[in-house]
Each structure stands twice: as C-alpha cells, then as structure tokens.
C-alpha cells in the first residue's frame, strides 16, 4: 500500500479539526447548562457567567423540587408521553397500512386530504371549540387525541410499508391471515426501525409540549412538567411564591433556576435516545423513498 499524499493528510487534518469544532459548538451549551445548574448562588451573584463552578451546589434543584407539584407533573408527563406515543403509533400504522395498498379505492383522494392538512389547518380557536364540544377540556385526552396522527409521519410510514415485498403478504393470505393479522404479525415486526424512529419523534413532541396544556387544562394537578417548570421560572424571575419556601436557602439567581429547569426537562429524553439511535437513520431513510 502506497503512502498517502501530503494533500490527503492535510485534508483529513482540516476535516477532523472542523468536525471537532462543530462538535464542541454543539456540546458546550449542554455542558454550560448542566454545570451552571450546580453553581452556588454566591458564585452566580458575583460572576453572572459560570462555565465551571468552583464549588457545586444543589440549591437550584432543591428549589424546583421543593413542592410536590414537580413530582406530580413529572408523572403526568410520563403518562402523557407513553399513552400519547402508543396512540400515535397505533393510529398512524392503522391508517398508513391501507393507504400503502395500491388496490385501495379512493386512496389518491385520501392522500390529497392528508397533504392538504399539512399545508392548511383549522386554527387554534376552531380546534379549541371541537375539544370543548367533545368534553375533553380539563382532561389528559385533550393532549392525546387532537394530534393522534402526524401527516408527515403518516406519509413516511406509508412509503415504508409500500416498499415491502408483496409476496410476503400473499403468502400470509394463502395461510388464511386477514389484513389486520398481516399488519400485526408480519408488517409491524418487519418495520421496527421505522416504528422506533417515529416513536421517538412522537415521544419528544409529547414530552416538550406545553402550549396545549395551557389551552385545554385549567386543573394544575393535571399539568405536565413543562408547564410547571415554566411557572417555576416565572416565579423565580418575579419573586412570586410561598414565603415559607422562598427563604434564604432558595434565594438563588433566576439564571441558575433556568439551567436546572432545562436539565430536568431534557435529561429523560437524552437517556432514552441512545437506545433508539441505531434505528433512527435507518427508519427514516427506508421510508423516505417515494413509492
């Protein structure tokens, strides 16, 4: 094997250097948030910008976890994320599979309606009136049902199903399997990369959602963690709150509170992502080919 040329080595050096810089630009904000959330109140009061705290403090986390509302809202968010993701996957798969069959009558018309919903929506007020008319206000159903199917994810999953060999389904029909049985026993097990990818998409959307809860839910005991943490940040900035909790131990800068809030709201998704990462690119690319 011949030695590599000087130009090739120079290209690799420049390439790796640029990739390292871009990686640091991505990672440093997360490190700044995590380390800043552990900074002591005195250090934030003196410096304002803390990259590496001289001494670690849990006062910001003690502040946001000082009330039972945080733990209750975390439980609400977990329920919303798990139930919402399950509903999304079930409804999306049940609609994507028949649309992937070319023999379905009216398939083109239904697809045009799906694409139309991507470009135009009814708006916030009509959606609220529908949710209210269905009696879903002040319930978790208002956060689960209105967005049960994503038109974009539906199209990608339909294309994924459409690429499967027809011979597999024909063999199953010969063995006496109906359409639902083919979907559950054959199509879905073969589509796990796509299912895992869209499960992650839906789960992240449910975990980060807060605006729908503000619109539809007035009962604070049913709020997800994103709404509670938003209230915590507002309370920390405005100095509003229970005097028994806003004592000297919690007299910490709002910036430290914000960083702790971001860490608490982001960490669960960051923990789940590595388990689905191997399916992520494969699932999207396989379903993105036009069928």
PyMOL commands that set and color helices and strands:
alter all, ss='L'
color gray80, all
select helices_A, chain A and resi 6-37+41-47+59-64+68-99+107-119+124-133+141-144+151-162+166-174+179-190+192-208+211-216+220-222+225-238+248-250+254-287
alter helices_A, ss='H'
color red, helices_A
deselect
rebuild
show_as cartoon
